[in-house]
Amino acid sequence: MKRYEAIAELIAADIRSGQLPPGTRLPSIRKVMAQHRVSPATAFQAYYRLEERGLVRARERSGYYVAGLGAASQPEPAHVAQPMLSSTVDVSELVFSVLGAVKDRDILPLGSAFPSPRLFPLPRLARSLTATARFIDPQDTVASLPPGNPALRQQIALRYLGQGLSVPSEQIIITNGALEALNLCLAAVAKPGDLVAIESPGFYAASQALERLGMRALEIPVHPKEGLDLETLAAALETHPVKACWFMTSFQNPMGVSMPEARKRELVALLARHEIPLIEDDVYGELYFGQHPPLPAKAFDKQGLVMHCSSFSKTLAPGYRIGWVAPGRYAREIERLKLMTTLSASVPAQVAIADYLHKGGYDKHLRKLRHALEGQLLQLGEALVQHFPADIRVSRPSGGYFLWVEFPAGFDTLRLHALAAEAGIGIAPGPIFSASHQYRHCLRLNYGSPWSPAFAEGMAKLGQLAKQLL
């Protein structure tokens, strides 16, 4: 990072940690110059960068102040430590009915599962696609069959290496997005009728996969501060014949919470003792707000039991549908399942992304993307404080683009969803994030779109509807 970026990040870290609470007046430009031994231009650039990110605000003739963090002033969601066993899973109809409006451009996408495409370097990717597609060797269409394009797998292996993980490119399998990777992993380690541990609340695609394959769900609660409840999981493994686990350890969808590194290590050790494979969904791992990326559970895997799944859909190339899995000891089964189902991910898309990564610029784009998401989170949080009922509870994500809102018991977010849809606002009500349709008083909001007057108006209207329902 440049000097002014480093100074900005130091101040941002103090804001996130609470050392600089909302409303705090920041040191003067003169003090920043003296403390960091930089020029006035560098000091101003650091504050300009923080202002662009929405973390600070300038007051005329007064200086710079920490922006109101909104949701950070509200209590976090309550923790309910009770696992739920579902003999059958039936969530798809509810998910389809709730999320069917995502494709409608006239619906405000607060319930969407995707960030705004405007945040991605799609023109730059298109140039890579155009440049590389003309020179694809016909033989590459065969050579890029599973495990996938060698150049792309090498680039992914280098990114693992940058985090301190040794994952050889030969052990990486390219898939049609992370969702295919996750489904292939599940099919490789479990069969119809088996019991699979999933998060609660958790990503609805996990419940849908179990439903499609005729498997049973064991819902393990997610703690709003520490992620997956390890103590509940440990007790459940002693009494239930769990065949596999499907967890999101960083910036979990829908709560946005991440497991601390020590807890991830404990999770891997716990599953290793029981010889239970972990399907790790890590599609948001690159979207962290601090200086350092969170290590995945894969980093602590010594027995090859962790199947690490991710993709470029949430960070670089929405629509290209390029994901991957580092499958550990299950590589042979997953590669065969890939050949038996979809055969290969798009060869031109693989080559284009490999070219983009090779030429550089990805990390610069990621920094810009993270800063945009962090600023959008602050604006959404302030809108919650301003317009929503005072007795809500709100999660505090340190990455990703999801916020979890908990209303008082008895509140009906399915009803709120219906009213919001009539007003042109999309939300994701809590029951779609549970195999047993829990969390009717909760909802997930998406802050993955640039803030605009339309979003401000939409949040004001949504808050008004929520107050009416209360």
ZAMARGU-4260 file (C-alpha; in steps of 0.2 Angstrom, whole numbers, plus 5000, padded with zeros to 4 digits):
<rodrens>
0) 5000/5000/5000 | 5005/5018/4997 | 5009/5028/5013 | 4993/5037/5014 | 4983/5021/5012
5) 4993/5013/5026 | 4989/5028/5037 | 4970/5027/5032 | 4970/5008/5036 | 4978/5011/5054
10) 4964/5024/5058 | 4951/5012/5050 | 4956/4998/5061 | 4954/5009/5077 | 4937/5014/5071
15) 4932/4995/5068 | 4939/4990/5085 | 4929/5004/5094 | 4944/5014/5100 | 4938/5028/5089
20) 4919/5028/5092 | 4906/5037/5082 | 4908/5056/5083 | 4926/5056/5089 | 4936/5071/5082
25) 4951/5064/5073 | 4969/5071/5075 | 4972/5087/5065 | 4982/5086/5049 | 4997/5094/5058
30) 4996/5080/5071 | 4995/5066/5057 | 5010/5074/5049 | 5020/5074/5065 | 5015/5057/5071
35) 5018/5048/5054 | 5032/5060/5047 | 5023/5063/5031 | 5019/5078/5020 | 5002/5088/5021
40) 4997/5081/5005 | 4999/5063/5011 | 4990/5067/5027 | 4975/5075/5017 | 4975/5060/5006
45) 4973/5048/5020 | 4958/5057/5027 | 4951/5059/5009 | 4952/5040/5007 | 4943/5037/5024
50) 4930/5050/5018 | 4927/5040/5002 | 4925/5024/5011 | 4911/5032/5022 | 4921/5030/5038
55) 4924/5048/5042 | 4915/5065/5038 | 4922/5082/5036 | 4915/5097/5045 | 4918/5114/5039
60) 4931/5123/5049 | 4931/5109/5062 | 4940/5095/5055 | 4936/5076/5052 | 4925/5065/5063
65) 4921/5047/5064 | 4905/5043/5055 | 4891/5036/5064 | 4892/5017/5064 | 4873/5015/5065
70) 4870/4997/5068 | 4885/4995/5079 | 4876/5005/5093 | 4862/4991/5093 | 4863/4975/5102
75) 4868/4959/5092 | 4856/4945/5089 | 4851/4933/5103 | 4860/4916/5103 | 4848/4901/5104
80) 4859/4885/5107 | 4847/4871/5102 | 4851/4860/5088 | 4836/4855/5076 | 4835/4838/5068
85) 4824/4837/5052 | 4819/4820/5046 | 4815/4828/5029 | 4820/4845/5021 | 4807/4855/5012
90) 4813/4873/5009 | 4814/4875/4990 | 4796/4881/4987 | 4798/4894/5000 | 4815/4900/4993
95) 4809/4901/4976 | 4793/4911/4981 | 4804/4923/4991 | 4818/4925/4979 | 4809/4925/4963
100) 4809/4944/4962 | 4828/4945/4962 | 4829/4946/4943 | 4817/4960/4942 | 4827/4977/4940
105) 4812/4987/4947 | 4814/4978/4964 | 4826/4986/4976 | 4838/4971/4979 | 4840/4971/4998
110) 4835/4953/4998 | 4847/4948/4984 | 4861/4935/4987 | 4872/4945/4975 | 4883/4961/4975
115) 4880/4974/4962 | 4888/4970/4945 | 4893/4988/4945 | 4907/4984/4958 | 4916/4973/4946
120) 4929/4976/4932 | 4918/4968/4919 | 4925/4978/4904 | 4943/4973/4909 | 4937/4955/4910
125) 4929/4956/4893 | 4945/4962/4886 | 4954/4947/4893 | 4940/4936/4886 | 4941/4943/4869
130) 4960/4943/4868 | 4962/4925/4874 | 4947/4917/4865 | 4955/4920/4848 | 4970/4909/4853
135) 4962/4895/4862 | 4970/4879/4855 | 4956/4867/4850 | 4965/4853/4860 | 4962/4864/4876
140) 4944/4860/4875 | 4949/4842/4880 | 4964/4847/4891 | 4953/4858/4901 | 4941/4844/4906
145) 4942/4840/4925 | 4952/4845/4934 | 4951/4861/4923 | 4962/4874/4915 | 4981/4872/4921
150) 4984/4890/4920 | 4969/4895/4931 | 4973/4881/4943 | 4990/4888/4945 | 4984/4905/4948
155) 4972/4899/4962 | 4986/4889/4969 | 4997/4905/4970 | 4983/4914/4980 | 4982/4899/4992
160) 5001/4901/4994 | 4999/4920/4998 | 4989/4915/5013 | 5002/4902/5018 | 4992/4887/5012
165) 5001/4874/5002 | 4988/4868/4990 | 4996/4862/4974 | 4987/4866/4957 | 4986/4847/4954
170) 4974/4846/4969 | 4962/4860/4963 | 4946/4855/4953 | 4938/4869/4943 | 4918/4869/4943
175) 4903/4879/4937 | 4904/4891/4952 | 4906/4887/4970 | 4888/4880/4971 | 4893/4865/4960
180) 4908/4862/4970 | 4898/4861/4986 | 4885/4850/4978 | 4899/4838/4971 | 4907/4837/4988
185) 4891/4833/4997 | 4887/4819/4984 | 4905/4812/4986 | 4903/4809/5005 | 4885/4806/5009
190) 4870/4797/5001 | 4851/4798/5002 | 4845/4796/5020 | 4862/4801/5028 | 4862/4815/5041
195) 4872/4831/5037 | 4876/4845/5049 | 4872/4862/5043 | 4871/4880/5050 | 4856/4888/5058
200) 4853/4901/5051 | 4863/4895/5036 | 4864/4897/5017 | 4848/4890/5010 | 4857/4881/4996
205) 4863/4869/5008 | 4846/4864/5013 | 4840/4863/4995 | 4855/4852/4991 | 4849/4840/5006
210) 4831/4841/5000 | 4836/4836/4982 | 4847/4822/4987 | 4835/4815/5000 | 4847/4818/5015
215) 4842/4824/5033 | 4848/4840/5041 | 4855/4842/5058 | 4854/4861/5061 | 4869/4868/5072
220) 4866/4886/5079 | 4877/4900/5074 | 4883/4912/5087 | 4882/4930/5082 | 4900/4934/5088
225) 4910/4917/5086 | 4900/4908/5072 | 4896/4890/5073 | 4892/4884/5090 | 4906/4871/5093
230) 4900/4865/5110 | 4883/4861/5102 | 4891/4852/5088 | 4902/4842/5099 | 4888/4836/5109
235) 4878/4832/5093 | 4892/4822/5086 | 4891/4810/5101 | 4873/4806/5099 | 4869/4808/5080
240) 4877/4798/5065 | 4883/4813/5056 | 4891/4809/5039 | 4897/4826/5034 | 4896/4844/5038
245) 4893/4859/5027 | 4898/4875/5035 | 4903/4893/5031 | 4917/4899/5042 | 4920/4916/5036
250) 4907/4930/5034 | 4894/4917/5035 | 4878/4919/5025 | 4866/4926/5032 | 4873/4933/5048
255) 4890/4939/5042 | 4899/4932/5057 | 4916/4924/5056 | 4923/4910/5067 | 4939/4916/5076
260) 4955/4907/5070 | 4956/4897/5086 | 4938/4891/5084 | 4942/4885/5066 | 4957/4875/5072
265) 4945/4867/5086 | 4932/4863/5072 | 4945/4854/5061 | 4952/4845/5076 | 4934/4840/5082
270) 4929/4833/5065 | 4946/4824/5063 | 4943/4815/5079 | 4926/4808/5072 | 4933/4806/5055
275) 4919/4817/5048 | 4922/4827/5032 | 4920/4846/5031 | 4913/4855/5016 | 4919/4873/5018
280) 4910/4886/5009 | 4922/4901/5008 | 4915/4912/4994 | 4916/4928/5004 | 4934/4925/5012
285) 4942/4938/5001 | 4929/4952/5006 | 4936/4956/5023 | 4937/4974/5029 | 4953/4973/5039
290) 4971/4972/5033 | 4972/4953/5034 | 4962/4939/5026 | 4954/4927/5038 | 4962/4909/5037
295) 4950/4896/5031 | 4947/4880/5041 | 4957/4872/5027 | 4973/4880/5034 | 4972/4868/5049
300) 4968/4852/5040 | 4981/4838/5042 | 4971/4823/5036 | 4963/4829/5020 | 4945/4830/5027
305) 4942/4848/5023 | 4935/4851/5005 | 4938/4870/5003 | 4926/4878/4990 | 4926/4895/4983
310) 4923/4905/4967 | 4926/4921/4957 | 4907/4925/4956 | 4907/4936/4972 | 4924/4944/4970
315) 4927/4947/4951 | 4917/4938/4938 | 4898/4937/4941 | 4890/4927/4927 | 4906/4918/4922
320) 4902/4904/4934 | 4919/4899/4938 | 4922/4891/4955 | 4934/4878/4962 | 4937/4865/4976
325) 4952/4860/4985 | 4945/4843/4989 | 4959/4835/5000 | 4957/4816/5001 | 4941/4816/4990
330) 4949/4822/4974 | 4946/4806/4964 | 4927/4805/4969 | 4924/4823/4965 | 4933/4823/4949
335) 4923/4808/4943 | 4907/4816/4948 | 4911/4831/4939 | 4914/4821/4923 | 4898/4812/4926
340) 4887/4827/4927 | 4892/4844/4919 | 4909/4838/4911 | 4918/4854/4911 | 4916/4873/4916
345) 4917/4885/4902 | 4934/4884/4894 | 4934/4903/4887 | 4929/4909/4905 | 4943/4899/4913
350) 4956/4906/4901 | 4950/4924/4903 | 4950/4924/4922 | 4968/4915/4921 | 4973/4929/4910
355) 4966/4943/4921 | 4974/4936/4936 | 4991/4933/4927 | 4992/4951/4922 | 4989/4958/4939
360) 4976/4971/4946 | 4965/4958/4955 | 4971/4963/4973 | 4969/4982/4968 | 4952/4978/4963
365) 4948/4968/4979 | 4954/4983/4990 | 4942/4995/4981 | 4928/4982/4982 | 4931/4980/5001
370) 4931/4998/5004 | 4915/5000/4994 | 4906/4986/5004 | 4912/4993/5021 | 4905/5011/5017
375) 4889/5003/5011 | 4887/4993/5027 | 4889/5009/5037 | 4876/5018/5027 | 4864/5004/5028
380) 4867/5003/5047 | 4863/5021/5049 | 4847/5019/5039 | 4842/5005/5051 | 4845/5016/5066
385) 4835/5031/5058 | 4820/5022/5052 | 4818/5005/5060 | 4810/5000/5077 | 4822/5004/5091
390) 4821/4986/5099 | 4829/4977/5084 | 4845/4967/5085 | 4858/4968/5072 | 4874/4958/5067
395) 4891/4966/5065 | 4900/4959/5050 | 4918/4962/5047 | 4917/4957/5029 | 4905/4951/5016
400) 4889/4960/5011 | 4875/4953/5022 | 4867/4960/5038 | 4856/4950/5049 | 4841/4959/5058
405) 4832/4951/5072 | 4815/4958/5077 | 4806/4955/5094 | 4798/4937/5096 | 4781/4936/5087
410) 4786/4948/5072 | 4782/4940/5055 | 4795/4944/5042 | 4786/4933/5029 | 4772/4946/5031
415) 4785/4960/5030 | 4792/4952/5014 | 4774/4952/5006 | 4771/4970/5010 | 4789/4976/5005
420) 4787/4967/4988 | 4771/4977/4985 | 4781/4992/4988 | 4795/4987/4976 | 4807/4981/4989
425) 4815/4964/4991 | 4821/4956/5007 | 4826/4939/5013 | 4815/4933/5027 | 4822/4922/5041
430) 4813/4905/5037 | 4822/4902/5021 | 4838/4901/5031 | 4832/4886/5041 | 4828/4868/5036
435) 4815/4868/5049 | 4808/4886/5044 | 4814/4894/5060 | 4818/4913/5062 | 4802/4920/5056
440) 4806/4936/5066 | 4822/4938/5057 | 4828/4944/5040 | 4844/4946/5030 | 4848/4963/5021
445) 4861/4965/5007 | 4872/4980/5007 | 4881/4974/4991 | 4875/4989/4980 | 4881/5007/4980
450) 4871/5018/4991 | 4859/5029/4982 | 4843/5040/4985 | 4833/5024/4980 | 4841/5014/4993
455) 4838/5028/5006 | 4820/5029/5002 | 4818/5010/5001 | 4825/5008/5019 | 4814/5022/5025
460) 4799/5014/5018 | 4804/4997/5024 | 4806/5004/5042 | 4789/5011/5041 | 4781/4995/5036
465) 4790/4986/5050 | 4784/4998/5063 | 4766/4996/5056 | 4768/4977/5058 | 4774/4979/5076
</rodrens>
